[in-house]
C-alpha cells in the first residue's frame, strides 16, 4: 500500500466528482422537465437516457470513438474551434461518463419529483412563483433523498467504469488511467499485490460511501 | 365583477361531454358551487386560476382580460391575481408556517404576514412545520397564504372536506371573518349545505359542466316595528299594534320580553 501509485485513485475521484457536479447541473433540469412534460416523444427521450443501463459500455465507447475521433467531422470541428480533443483525454472521459451515468442521476430525481403532490407545484404557481423558483425552493428541498441517491449513484457508477474508459481513454497515466484500468494493468503484469491494493481501496471506499448515504437518507426526509 | 364564458371537452362520471359555463359574479361576493363529484366544479376554479386552459372562452376580472381565446390572450397562472386553497392545503413541508406565508409575500418582513397569522389565530405557531399542525390549522394557514398577495379572486376547493364538524365550523368562522374584512371576491366549491347557508351570497349548482341552478340571497327587507300588546308564551302567540305572529312551541323567546316592549321583524331569503 505504501508504495502504491496514488495517481489513478486521485484521477478516479477527480473524474467521478467532475462528472457528478456536471451531471447535477444537466440532470436536475432534465429530470424536472421529464417529470412535468406531456410531450408525445417522452417515451423515446426516456429510452435514449436509459440506453446506458442496457448497452455494453464497449458499444457506447465504440460510437463515442467514431463520433469524436480526430478523423470525424465533429472531432475536427471541436479541435479546430474549441481546441478540445475528446479521445484519449480527461475531458473526453468526463463527457463519456456523463452520458454513461446520466440515467443514474435523472431516474431517481424524476421519480422523486413525480411522487410529489401536484398541488405543491400548482400552489407555488398560484402564489406568483416561476417554474425555476418553484423547482429550487419547493420541489428540490422536498426530494433530498432522491437527490442524494442520484448524486451517489452517479459518483459510484463513474468510479466503477472500465470498458468505456478503456475504449475512449486508453491508459494514459495522469490523464485517463483511472483505478479500474490500473487494476487491469497490474493483473496483466501479474502484479497481484498492487492490483489488490487498488481493488481493496475501491471496495472499502465504495462501501463507506454507500453506508453514509443510507444513514443520511433517513435523516433527510423533511 | 368576474365574467366567465368557458368551453372545455371533459370526461364526466357518465361519459364524455362538454363543460360549458357562462357566469357573471359580483365583486366582493362569495359564491358557492355545489353539485355531484366530477360535475366540473374544481375544473371551473382551475380554469379561472389558469391551471387549465379551455378550448375556447373568455375571463374578464374587474375589466382586465385574463383569457380570450379569440384574441389569443392567456395570462399565465403567475400573472393572475388569485389565491387558491387546495383541498389538501398544499403547504410546503420544508417551510415553517411563517415561511409558507413569507414565500408568497413580496418581502419576507411584510407586516401583513403577522396580521394574517393573528387573524387566523396561529401567531404562536409561526415557527412550526406543517407536519406539526392539525388538519384545521393547516387549512387556516393555506387560507392566510392565499391572501398574502391580496388577490382579486379567492378560489377555495372544498377546504372543509377533510375536517370534522367542529373544526369545519371554526374554519367557516375564520373564513367568514376574513371575507368580511378583505371583501375578496370568492368562489367556494363545496358539498356541504352548511357552508352555503353560513357563508354564501349566492349558490350555483353545476351538473355535467353546466349551470343547473343559480340562486342568490335576497336583500334584507326593511324592518317592521311594533309595540307588544299581547303575549302568550304557552301558545307561542305575540301581537303588536302592527303585526300578529304565531311561533312554534320550540321557538326560543327572550326571557325578559313583555307587553309594552318594542319589537322589530326583518327577513331575508335564505339559500
Contacts between the chains, C-beta under 8 A, distances in Angstrom:
chain1	res1	chain2	res2	distance
A	117	B	88	6.5
A	117	B	90	6.8
A	119	B	86	4.4
A	119	B	87	7.9
A	119	B	88	5.7
A	119	B	90	3.9
A	120	B	90	5.5
A	120	B	92	6.3
A	122	B	51	5.5
A	122	B	77	7.8
A	122	B	84	7.4
A	122	B	86	7.4
A	122	B	90	7.3
A	123	B	84	6.7
A	123	B	86	6.1
A	123	B	90	3.9
A	123	B	92	7.7
A	124	B	92	7.6
A	124	B	103	7.8
A	125	B	51	7.2
A	125	B	77	4.5
A	125	B	78	5.8
A	126	B	49	5.8
A	126	B	51	7.5
A	126	B	77	6.0
A	126	B	82	5.8
A	126	B	83	7.0
A	126	B	84	4.1
A	126	B	146	7.6
A	127	B	103	6.6
A	127	B	104	4.1
A	127	B	145	7.1
A	127	B	146	8.0
A	127	B	148	7.7
A	127	B	149	6.8
A	128	B	78	4.9
A	128	B	79	7.8
A	128	B	104	7.3
A	128	B	149	6.3
A	129	B	78	6.7
A	129	B	103	7.6
A	130	B	78	6.5
A	137	B	103	7.0
A	138	B	92	5.2
A	138	B	94	7.4
A	138	B	103	8.0
A	141	B	94	4.0
A	142	B	92	7.4
A	142	B	93	6.1
A	142	B	94	5.5
A	222	B	93	4.7
A	222	B	94	5.0
A	222	B	129	7.7
A	222	B	131	8.0
